Amino acid sequence: MSGLPASSVSSPDKAAGNVPRHVAIIMDGNGRWAKRRFLPRIAGHRAGAEAVRKVVRAARDMGVQALTLYAFSSENWRRSTEEVSDLMGLLKLYLRREIRELNAENVRLRTIGDLSGLGKDLVELAREGVEATKGNTGLNFVLALNYGSQDEMVRAVRGIADDVQAGTLSPADIDAASIEARLDTSDLPPLDLLIRTSGERRLSNFLLWQAAYAELLFVDTLWPDFDRKALADAISDFGNRERRFGGR
């Protein structure tokens, strides 16, 4: 079961219907991809990094304004020390290799999450990439690093509490907009489409607030096999949906 109706399949470069402004992806299945090939898990993560390169360029070409990828969650620290070390090394390698290319392609790198919990060298690379591409006007490519949606909301509420305590915000004026303004994604377009690969059907603490009216799509494809055509099919499926936002 692919999660997509047969009628939604499109050409690799053309997506039918409206293109979502903001697409987010839970990149799942690297380990299973490697296991099926009798390879170590790190081989799956490396293949997943190649999929990132393909999907970033595809999203740019298809007119997506923002692409947010769940690169490392606040729960991923529970994995083995060896796997966490491999993931951190791969993230650093990706940033070193890709920043020049992203800049050349007018892609702006952004990050969300609590970067203070990451190693100094990775944080520095991420910040250098953000700074180097901040003037670009094309796709916003957002890496969620040490990100958890509940943590994001706690940080937002603490910020509101600080403002109330300082007397700059009245409790009566706290509303949804007050919270959204303090989320990591405050300056990004609203989330339109959230995709999860590998057949799992849960959000795993990813963009919970932002996904309130997003379209959800769960596909069986393992992340390393998710490519330009898979993204085009997902965008085509999105374009065929009727969005009511609570209305009729």
KEVEX-664305 format. One record per residue (C-alpha): x, y, z; residue in one letter; chain. Coordinates in nm, 2 decimals. Example, Ala and Ser with C-alpha at 12.3 -4.5 7.8 and 13.67 -1.06 7.14 Angstrom:
! residues 2
{{1.23 -0.45 0.78} "a" "A"} {{1.37 -0.11 0.71} "s" "A"} 
! end
This chain:
! residues 248
{{0.00 0.00 0.00} "m" "A"} {{0.17 0.32 -0.12} "s" "A"} {{-0.06 0.58 0.04} "g" "A"} {{-0.11 0.74 -0.30} "l" "A"} {{-0.41 0.68 -0.54} "p" "A"} {{-0.31 0.56 -0.88} "a" "A"} {{-0.45 0.88 -1.03} "s" "A"} {{-0.21 1.10 -0.84} "s" "A"} {{0.11 0.97 -1.01} "v" "A"} {{0.27 1.25 -1.20} "s" "A"} {{0.59 1.31 -1.41} "s" "A"} {{0.90 1.35 -1.20} "p" "A"} {{0.93 1.73 -1.26} "d" "A"} {{0.57 1.84 -1.29} "k" "A"} {{0.32 1.82 -0.99} "a" "A"} {{-0.05 1.85 -1.07} "a" "A"} {{-0.27 2.10 -0.88} "g" "A"} {{-0.15 2.35 -0.62} "n" "A"} {{0.21 2.33 -0.49} "v" "A"} {{0.23 2.34 -0.11} "p" "A"} {{0.42 2.64 0.02} "r" "A"} {{0.58 2.44 0.31} "h" "A"} {{0.65 2.07 0.30} "v" "A"} {{0.79 1.88 0.60} "a" "A"} {{0.93 1.53 0.59} "i" "A"} {{0.99 1.27 0.87} "i" "A"} {{1.28 1.09 0.70} "m" "A"} {{1.23 0.73 0.83} "d" "A"} {{1.36 0.40 0.71} "g" "A"} {{1.74 0.43 0.68} "n" "A"} {{1.81 0.14 0.92} "g" "A"} {{1.56 -0.09 0.75} "r" "A"} {{1.70 0.01 0.41} "w" "A"} {{2.05 -0.10 0.52} "a" "A"} {{1.92 -0.41 0.70} "k" "A"} {{1.75 -0.54 0.38} "r" "A"} {{2.09 -0.51 0.20} "r" "A"} {{2.29 -0.67 0.49} "f" "A"} {{2.47 -0.34 0.54} "l" "A"} {{2.55 -0.15 0.87} "p" "A"} {{2.30 0.12 0.98} "r" "A"} {{2.55 0.39 0.89} "i" "A"} {{2.52 0.28 0.52} "a" "A"} {{2.15 0.35 0.54} "g" "A"} {{2.22 0.70 0.69} "h" "A"} {{2.47 0.77 0.41} "r" "A"} {{2.21 0.67 0.15} "a" "A"} {{1.96 0.89 0.33} "g" "A"} {{2.19 1.19 0.30} "a" "A"} {{2.20 1.13 -0.08} "e" "A"} {{1.82 1.13 -0.08} "a" "A"} {{1.83 1.47 0.10} "v" "A"} {{2.04 1.61 -0.18} "r" "A"} {{1.79 1.49 -0.44} "k" "A"} {{1.48 1.60 -0.26} "v" "A"} {{1.61 1.95 -0.18} "v" "A"} {{1.68 2.01 -0.54} "r" "A"} {{1.35 1.87 -0.65} "a" "A"} {{1.16 2.08 -0.40} "a" "A"} {{1.34 2.39 -0.53} "r" "A"} {{1.26 2.30 -0.89} "d" "A"} {{0.89 2.24 -0.81} "m" "A"} {{0.83 2.57 -0.65} "g" "A"} {{0.81 2.47 -0.29} "v" "A"} {{0.89 2.78 -0.07} "q" "A"} {{1.01 2.59 0.24} "a" "A"} {{1.12 2.23 0.30} "l" "A"} {{1.17 2.11 0.66} "t" "A"} {{1.35 1.78 0.72} "l" "A"} {{1.35 1.60 1.06} "y" "A"} {{1.73 1.55 1.07} "a" "A"} {{1.79 1.47 1.43} "f" "A"} {{1.52 1.46 1.70} "s" "A"} {{1.55 1.53 2.07} "s" "A"} {{1.46 1.16 2.12} "e" "A"} {{1.74 1.04 1.89} "n" "A"} {{1.98 1.07 2.18} "w" "A"} {{1.84 0.74 2.31} "r" "A"} {{2.00 0.55 2.03} "r" "A"} {{2.34 0.38 2.08} "s" "A"} {{2.64 0.60 2.13} "t" "A"} {{2.80 0.47 1.82} "e" "A"} {{2.49 0.55 1.60} "e" "A"} {{2.46 0.90 1.75} "v" "A"} {{2.83 0.96 1.68} "s" "A"} {{2.78 0.84 1.32} "d" "A"} {{2.48 1.06 1.27} "l" "A"} {{2.66 1.37 1.40} "m" "A"} {{2.96 1.30 1.18} "g" "A"} {{2.74 1.26 0.88} "l" "A"} {{2.56 1.59 0.95} "l" "A"} {{2.89 1.77 0.97} "k" "A"} {{3.01 1.61 0.65} "l" "A"} {{2.69 1.70 0.48} "y" "A"} {{2.71 2.07 0.59} "l" "A"} {{3.08 2.09 0.48} "r" "A"} {{3.00 1.95 0.13} "r" "A"} {{2.67 2.11 0.06} "e" "A"} {{2.68 2.48 0.16} "i" "A"} {{2.86 2.60 -0.15} "r" "A"} {{2.62 2.41 -0.37} "e" "A"} {{2.31 2.54 -0.18} "l" "A"} {{2.45 2.89 -0.22} "n" "A"} {{2.50 2.85 -0.59} "a" "A"} {{2.15 2.73 -0.63} "e" "A"} {{1.99 3.02 -0.44} "n" "A"} {{1.88 2.79 -0.15} "v" "A"} {{1.86 2.94 0.20} "r" "A"} {{1.96 2.71 0.48} "l" "A"} {{1.78 2.75 0.81} "r" "A"} {{1.77 2.54 1.14} "t" "A"} {{1.51 2.48 1.40} "i" "A"} {{1.55 2.31 1.74} "g" "A"} {{1.77 2.35 2.04} "d" "A"} {{2.12 2.38 1.90} "l" "A"} {{2.27 2.43 2.24} "s" "A"} {{2.24 2.06 2.30} "g" "A"} {{2.47 1.98 2.00} "l" "A"} {{2.85 1.97 1.97} "g" "A"} {{3.03 2.30 1.93} "k" "A"} {{3.17 2.21 1.59} "d" "A"} {{2.84 2.10 1.45} "l" "A"} {{2.67 2.42 1.58} "v" "A"} {{2.94 2.63 1.42} "e" "A"} {{2.90 2.46 1.08} "l" "A"} {{2.53 2.50 1.09} "a" "A"} {{2.56 2.87 1.18} "r" "A"} {{2.82 2.92 0.91} "e" "A"} {{2.58 2.77 0.66} "g" "A"} {{2.29 2.98 0.77} "v" "A"} {{2.50 3.30 0.75} "e" "A"} {{2.65 3.21 0.41} "a" "A"} {{2.31 3.16 0.25} "t" "A"} {{2.10 3.42 0.44} "k" "A"} {{2.08 3.64 0.13} "g" "A"} {{1.94 3.37 -0.10} "n" "A"} {{1.58 3.41 -0.21} "t" "A"} {{1.49 3.06 -0.33} "g" "A"} {{1.39 2.76 -0.13} "l" "A"} {{1.41 2.78 0.25} "n" "A"} {{1.58 2.45 0.34} "f" "A"} {{1.52 2.39 0.71} "v" "A"} {{1.71 2.13 0.91} "l" "A"} {{1.54 2.02 1.23} "a" "A"} {{1.84 1.96 1.46} "l" "A"} {{1.79 1.84 1.82} "n" "A"} {{1.43 1.93 1.76} "y" "A"} {{1.12 1.81 1.95} "g" "A"} {{0.78 1.98 1.91} "s" "A"} {{0.69 1.96 2.28} "q" "A"} {{1.03 2.12 2.37} "d" "A"} {{0.96 2.39 2.11} "e" "A"} {{0.63 2.47 2.27} "m" "A"} {{0.77 2.47 2.62} "v" "A"} {{1.03 2.72 2.51} "r" "A"} {{0.76 2.94 2.36} "a" "A"} {{0.55 2.93 2.67} "v" "A"} {{0.85 3.02 2.89} "r" "A"} {{0.91 3.32 2.66} "g" "A"} {{0.55 3.43 2.71} "i" "A"} {{0.58 3.38 3.09} "a" "A"} {{0.90 3.60 3.09} "d" "A"} {{0.71 3.87 2.90} "d" "A"} {{0.42 3.86 3.14} "v" "A"} {{0.65 3.87 3.44} "q" "A"} {{0.83 4.17 3.28} "a" "A"} {{0.50 4.35 3.23} "g" "A"} {{0.54 4.37 2.85} "t" "A"} {{0.25 4.13 2.79} "l" "A"} {{-0.08 4.10 2.95} "s" "A"} {{-0.22 3.75 3.02} "p" "A"} {{-0.55 3.86 2.85} "a" "A"} {{-0.36 3.93 2.53} "d" "A"} {{-0.21 3.57 2.50} "i" "A"} {{-0.36 3.40 2.20} "d" "A"} {{-0.26 3.15 1.93} "a" "A"} {{-0.07 3.43 1.74} "a" "A"} {{0.14 3.50 2.06} "s" "A"} {{0.25 3.13 2.07} "i" "A"} {{0.31 3.11 1.69} "e" "A"} {{0.53 3.42 1.71} "a" "A"} {{0.76 3.24 1.95} "r" "A"} {{0.79 2.91 1.77} "l" "A"} {{1.10 2.81 1.58} "d" "A"} {{0.91 2.83 1.25} "t" "A"} {{0.76 3.18 1.31} "s" "A"} {{0.90 3.33 0.99} "d" "A"} {{0.83 3.03 0.76} "l" "A"} {{0.51 2.98 0.55} "p" "A"} {{0.23 2.78 0.72} "p" "A"} {{0.29 2.40 0.70} "l" "A"} {{0.08 2.26 0.41} "d" "A"} {{0.20 1.90 0.37} "l" "A"} {{0.37 1.67 0.62} "l" "A"} {{0.51 1.34 0.48} "i" "A"} {{0.64 1.04 0.66} "r" "A"} {{0.83 0.77 0.48} "t" "A"} {{0.87 0.39 0.56} "s" "A"} {{0.51 0.31 0.64} "g" "A"} {{0.50 0.44 1.00} "e" "A"} {{0.19 0.64 1.07} "r" "A"} {{0.27 0.88 1.36} "r" "A"} {{0.41 1.23 1.40} "l" "A"} {{0.69 1.15 1.65} "s" "A"} {{0.69 1.49 1.82} "n" "A"} {{0.74 1.67 1.49} "f" "A"} {{0.58 2.01 1.42} "l" "A"} {{0.27 1.93 1.63} "l" "A"} {{0.14 2.28 1.65} "w" "A"} {{0.22 2.36 1.28} "q" "A"} {{0.05 2.04 1.16} "a" "A"} {{-0.29 2.14 1.30} "a" "A"} {{-0.43 2.19 0.95} "y" "A"} {{-0.16 2.04 0.74} "a" "A"} {{-0.23 1.76 0.50} "e" "A"} {{-0.07 1.43 0.62} "l" "A"} {{0.07 1.17 0.38} "l" "A"} {{0.22 0.84 0.49} "f" "A"} {{0.41 0.64 0.23} "v" "A"} {{0.57 0.30 0.25} "d" "A"} {{0.89 0.41 0.06} "t" "A"} {{1.20 0.40 0.28} "l" "A"} {{1.37 0.73 0.30} "w" "A"} {{1.69 0.64 0.09} "p" "A"} {{1.45 0.55 -0.19} "d" "A"} {{1.25 0.87 -0.17} "f" "A"} {{1.34 1.07 -0.48} "d" "A"} {{1.22 1.34 -0.72} "r" "A"} {{0.93 1.13 -0.85} "k" "A"} {{0.82 1.04 -0.50} "a" "A"} {{0.81 1.41 -0.41} "l" "A"} {{0.62 1.49 -0.73} "a" "A"} {{0.37 1.22 -0.65} "d" "A"} {{0.32 1.36 -0.30} "a" "A"} {{0.27 1.71 -0.43} "i" "A"} {{0.03 1.58 -0.69} "s" "A"} {{-0.17 1.40 -0.42} "d" "A"} {{-0.18 1.73 -0.22} "f" "A"} {{-0.31 1.92 -0.52} "g" "A"} {{-0.60 1.68 -0.55} "n" "A"} {{-0.72 1.72 -0.20} "r" "A"} {{-0.99 1.96 -0.09} "e" "A"} {{-0.88 2.16 0.21} "r" "A"} {{-1.16 2.30 0.43} "r" "A"} {{-0.97 2.42 0.74} "f" "A"} {{-1.27 2.32 0.96} "g" "A"} {{-1.54 2.45 0.73} "g" "A"} {{-1.77 2.26 0.49} "r" "A"} 
! end
